[in-house]
Amino acid sequence: MSNNNNNNATRSHALHYTNVMKERRKGERKPFHLKTYKTPKEIMQAHIVTGTNKLLLRWDRQILLGLLAGIYVAFGAIAAHVASAGSPSIRASDPGMARLVNAIIFPIALTLIIIPSGELFTGNLNYCTLAIIHHYKFKTGKVNWKHWVRMMLVIYFTNFAGAAGGAYFFGYLTELFADEPYLSNIQSIAVTKTSHDFGPMFWRAIAANMLVNLAVMISTASEDIASKIIGSWLPIFTFAIAGFEHCVANMLHIPLSLMYGAKSDFATFLAKNLVPVTIGNLVGGFVMVGLVYYYVYLWDEPPPSDEDDNNSYDQQQQQQQQQQQDKSSSSSSPMTTEMLNHPSSPSYQQQQILN
């Protein structure tokens, strides 16, 4: 009898799933409880909500999260340098292999920023600028450019403090690179990264922050931790192995190199690297990714209602989930209720015991 009940319950669930699939319009996404990712449009909507929350974050929390993000970048970069610089013979004969090792390890930085949480300047160029444009476009009055300027300045300089501080406390005082083969490798970084003109650094920076923000988009699209980690790892791996330029990463790389006696100076770092890379990162993150996707998916959207504007994306998804569950309950097979009330049903027997 128990096997018959199980078979009936299985058939009931299968029938419900079939009915749900039949109700879907052509091209419509799966019901909420079957989703495994967000669409590009949903990603942009989620980024606007996240960007608004970031802009309204208290200044002291912005400072702490900005410092943590800089430290997390330092963790990833220091670990990648230790791993990739430890085999000078491989670096000399096959520099691509050393870059591969570096690129495999460095993405841990973004994982730490996304999962435990941190405020990264280059990611906020996407989040917060999209939020500002959206709220100005629809005149919601929730945030303004003062919020944006404060957020960008606070996060930029706290990222700098966190990354440079991480370089000093965890890369220099620990003497991780005091001996060969690490010393000569770390000293060469500042010289290499300040030896190019504005143009090459600018274009490398555009590519780097396009990939960083694509990693953030993939993470936002993912509905589980494993997918967020793997999805965000791939674009960061790409930018690291290609040698593109990221301003917050360079806030660790070059100060650490200077601490170990690189033949360069801080003024050269600012003029030849940090300024062009910061500008390129802004163009890559905001214009090439954020603004393009906003124009494609949200520019022609009608203004949000007051109710929609006051609800976060996650709250809207929870409402959709509840509606779907209510619909599922109402469309369940009548046979399910009869089986649950049958004297041989385990749930019926349990209820009798409780009574």
C-alpha positions in Angstrom: 0.0 0.0 0.0 2.9 2.3 0.9 4.4 1.8 -2.6 1.1 2.7 -4.2 0.9 5.9 -2.3 4.4 6.8 -3.3 3.7 6.1 -6.9 0.5 8.2 -6.8 2.4 11.1 -5.2 5.1 10.9 -7.8 2.5 10.9 -10.6 0.8 13.8 -9.0 4.0 15.9 -8.9 4.8 14.9 -12.5 1.3 16.0 -13.6 1.7 19.3 -11.8 5.1 20.0 -13.5 3.6 19.2 -16.9 0.7 21.6 -16.3 3.1 24.3 -15.3 5.2 23.8 -18.4 2.0 23.9 -20.6 1.0 27.3 -19.0 4.3 28.9 -20.0 4.2 31.2 -23.0 6.7 30.7 -25.7 10.1 32.1 -24.6 8.9 32.6 -21.0 11.3 31.8 -18.2 10.8 28.9 -15.8 8.7 29.5 -12.7 10.6 31.0 -9.7 11.2 27.7 -7.9 12.9 26.3 -11.0 15.2 29.3 -11.7 18.9 28.8 -11.7 20.0 32.2 -13.0 18.8 35.8 -13.7 18.4 37.1 -17.2 20.5 40.2 -18.3 17.4 42.4 -17.8 17.0 41.0 -14.2 20.7 41.6 -13.6 20.4 45.2 -14.5 17.4 45.6 -12.3 19.2 44.0 -9.4 22.2 46.2 -10.0 20.1 49.3 -9.7 18.6 48.2 -6.4 22.1 47.2 -5.1 23.6 50.5 -6.3 20.9 52.5 -4.6 21.5 50.6 -1.3 25.3 51.2 -1.7 24.8 55.0 -2.3 22.6 55.2 0.8 25.0 53.2 3.0 26.3 55.1 6.1 29.7 56.7 5.6 31.4 54.7 8.4 30.2 51.4 6.8 31.4 52.6 3.4 34.9 53.2 5.0 35.1 49.8 6.6 33.8 47.9 3.5 36.2 49.9 1.3 39.2 49.0 3.5 38.2 45.4 3.5 37.9 45.3 -0.3 41.4 46.7 -0.6 42.8 44.2 1.9 41.1 41.3 0.0 42.7 42.5 -3.2 46.0 42.5 -1.4 45.4 38.9 -0.2 44.8 37.7 -3.8 47.7 39.6 -5.3 50.2 38.6 -2.7 49.3 34.9 -3.0 49.4 35.1 -6.8 52.9 36.7 -6.7 54.2 34.1 -4.3 53.0 31.3 -6.5 54.1 32.7 -9.8 57.5 34.0 -8.8 58.7 30.9 -7.1 60.1 29.2 -10.2 62.5 31.6 -12.1 63.5 28.9 -14.6 59.8 28.6 -15.6 59.4 32.3 -15.8 62.4 32.6 -18.1 61.6 29.7 -20.4 57.8 29.9 -20.3 56.5 33.2 -19.0 53.0 32.2 -20.1 53.0 29.5 -17.5 53.9 31.9 -14.7 51.0 34.1 -15.8 48.7 31.1 -15.8 49.6 30.4 -12.2 49.0 34.0 -11.2 45.7 34.1 -13.0 44.4 30.9 -11.4 45.0 32.3 -7.9 44.3 36.1 -8.1 40.4 35.7 -8.6 40.1 34.8 -4.9 40.2 38.6 -4.3 36.8 39.2 -6.1 35.3 36.1 -4.4 36.1 37.6 -1.0 34.6 40.9 -2.0 31.4 39.4 -3.4 30.6 36.7 -0.8 31.7 38.1 2.6 31.2 41.6 1.1 33.3 44.6 0.4 33.0 47.8 -1.6 35.2 47.8 -4.7 35.7 51.1 -6.6 35.7 49.5 -10.0 32.6 47.5 -9.4 30.8 50.5 -7.9 31.4 52.4 -11.1 28.8 50.1 -12.6 26.4 49.7 -9.7 26.2 53.2 -8.4 26.4 55.1 -11.7 23.5 53.0 -13.1 21.5 53.7 -9.9 22.1 57.5 -10.3 21.1 57.5 -14.0 18.0 55.4 -13.3 16.8 57.7 -10.4 17.5 60.9 -12.3 15.8 59.5 -15.4 12.6 58.8 -13.5 13.0 61.7 -11.0 12.5 59.5 -7.9 14.5 61.8 -5.7 16.0 58.9 -3.8 19.6 59.6 -4.5 21.6 62.4 -6.2 25.1 63.2 -7.5 26.3 64.2 -4.0 25.7 60.6 -2.9 27.7 59.3 -5.9 30.6 61.7 -5.4 30.9 60.8 -1.7 30.7 57.1 -2.4 33.2 57.1 -5.2 35.8 59.2 -3.3 35.4 57.3 0.0 35.7 53.9 -1.7 38.6 54.9 -4.0 40.7 56.2 -1.1 39.7 53.4 1.3 40.5 50.8 -1.4 43.9 52.5 -1.8 44.5 52.5 2.0 43.4 48.8 2.3 45.5 47.6 -0.7 48.6 49.7 0.3 48.2 48.8 3.9 47.8 45.1 3.0 51.0 45.4 1.0 52.9 46.9 4.0 51.5 44.6 6.8 51.1 41.4 4.9 53.6 41.7 2.0 56.5 43.8 3.4 56.6 43.2 7.2 56.2 39.5 6.6 59.3 39.5 4.4 57.6 37.2 1.9 59.6 38.7 -0.9 62.9 39.6 0.9 64.9 36.8 -0.7 65.4 35.5 -4.2 63.8 34.5 -6.5 61.0 36.7 -5.2 62.9 39.9 -4.6 64.0 40.6 -8.1 60.5 39.7 -9.4 58.7 42.0 -7.1 61.1 44.9 -7.8 60.5 44.6 -11.5 56.8 45.1 -11.2 56.9 48.9 -10.5 59.3 49.4 -13.4 57.3 47.4 -15.8 53.9 48.9 -14.9 55.2 52.5 -15.2 57.1 52.1 -18.5 54.2 52.7 -20.9 52.6 55.8 -22.2 49.0 56.9 -21.4 47.4 55.1 -24.4 48.4 51.5 -23.8 47.5 51.8 -20.0 44.2 53.4 -20.8 43.1 50.6 -23.2 44.4 47.8 -20.9 42.3 49.4 -18.1 39.2 49.5 -20.2 39.5 45.8 -20.9 40.3 45.0 -17.3 37.2 46.6 -15.9 34.9 45.3 -18.6 35.9 41.8 -17.4 35.6 42.7 -13.7 32.1 44.0 -14.2 31.2 41.0 -16.4 32.3 38.9 -13.5 30.1 40.9 -11.2 27.2 40.4 -13.6 27.7 36.7 -13.7 27.8 36.6 -9.9 24.6 38.5 -9.7 22.9 36.2 -12.2 23.8 33.1 -10.2 21.4 31.8 -7.5 23.9 29.7 -5.5 27.4 30.2 -4.0 29.2 27.7 -6.2 27.9 29.3 -9.4 28.9 32.8 -8.1 32.4 31.7 -7.3 33.0 29.8 -10.6 31.2 32.4 -12.8 33.1 35.3 -11.3 36.4 33.5 -11.4 36.5 33.1 -15.2 36.5 36.8 -16.3 39.1 37.7 -13.6 41.2 34.8 -14.7 41.0 36.2 -18.3 42.0 39.7 -17.3 44.9 38.5 -15.1 46.4 36.2 -17.6 46.1 38.8 -20.4 48.0 41.4 -18.3 45.3 44.1 -18.3 45.4 46.9 -15.8 43.2 47.3 -12.7 43.6 50.5 -10.5 42.9 48.8 -7.2 45.2 45.9 -7.9 47.9 48.3 -8.8 47.4 50.0 -5.5 48.9 46.8 -4.1 51.4 45.9 -6.9 53.4 49.1 -7.2 53.5 50.2 -3.6 54.7 46.7 -2.6 57.3 46.9 -5.3 58.5 50.3 -4.1 58.7 49.0 -0.5 61.2 46.4 -1.7 63.4 49.0 -3.4 62.1 49.1 -7.0 63.8 51.7 -9.2 60.8 54.0 -9.5 58.9 56.5 -7.3 55.4 57.3 -6.1 55.0 60.3 -8.4 55.8 58.1 -11.5 53.3 55.6 -10.2 50.6 58.2 -10.1 51.3 59.8 -13.5 52.3 56.8 -15.6 49.9 54.2 -14.1 47.2 55.1 -11.6 45.7 58.1 -13.4 45.4 56.5 -16.9 44.3 53.2 -15.4 41.6 54.8 -13.2 40.2 56.7 -16.2 40.2 53.5 -18.3 38.6 51.5 -15.6 35.8 54.1 -15.4 35.1 53.9 -19.1 35.3 50.1 -19.2 33.0 49.5 -16.1 30.5 52.2 -16.5 30.2 52.9 -20.3 31.2 49.6 -22.0 29.3 47.3 -19.6 26.9 49.1 -17.4 25.5 51.8 -19.7 25.4 49.5 -22.7 23.4 46.9 -21.0 21.1 49.5 -19.3 20.4 51.0 -22.7 19.6 47.6 -24.3 17.4 46.2 -21.5 16.0 49.1 -19.4 16.2 52.4 -21.3 12.7 52.1 -22.8 11.1 50.6 -19.7 8.2 52.6 -18.2 8.7 54.5 -14.9 8.4 52.2 -11.9 5.4 52.5 -9.7 5.7 53.7 -6.1 5.2 50.2 -4.9 7.9 48.8 -7.3 10.3 51.6 -6.4 9.9 50.8 -2.7 10.4 47.1 -3.1 13.9 45.6 -3.6 14.5 43.1 -6.4 14.7 40.3 -3.9 11.4 41.2 -2.3 9.8 41.2 -5.7 11.2 37.8 -6.4 9.9 36.5 -3.0 6.4 37.8 -3.9 6.6 36.0 -7.3 7.7 32.8 -5.5 4.8 33.1 -3.1 2.4 33.6 -5.9 3.8 30.6 -7.7 3.5 28.5 -4.6 -0.1 29.6 -4.1 -0.8 28.8 -7.8 0.8 25.4 -7.4 -1.3 24.6 -4.3 -4.5 25.5 -6.1 -3.7 23.5 -9.2 -2.6 20.3 -7.3 -4.4 17.2 -8.2 -7.5 16.4 -6.0 -6.0 13.0 -5.6 -3.3 14.5 -3.4 -5.7 15.6 -0.7 -7.5 12.3 -0.8 -4.2 10.4 -0.3 -3.2 12.6 2.6 -6.5 11.9 4.4 -6.4 8.2 3.7 -6.1 6.1 7.0 -3.0 4.4 5.6 -1.2 7.7 4.9 1.8 8.5 7.2 0.7 12.1 7.5 -2.9 11.0 8.5 -1.5 8.5 11.1 0.8 11.2 12.5 -2.1 13.6 12.8 -4.1 11.0 14.7 -1.2 10.4 17.1 -0.9 14.2 17.8 -4.7 14.4 18.4 
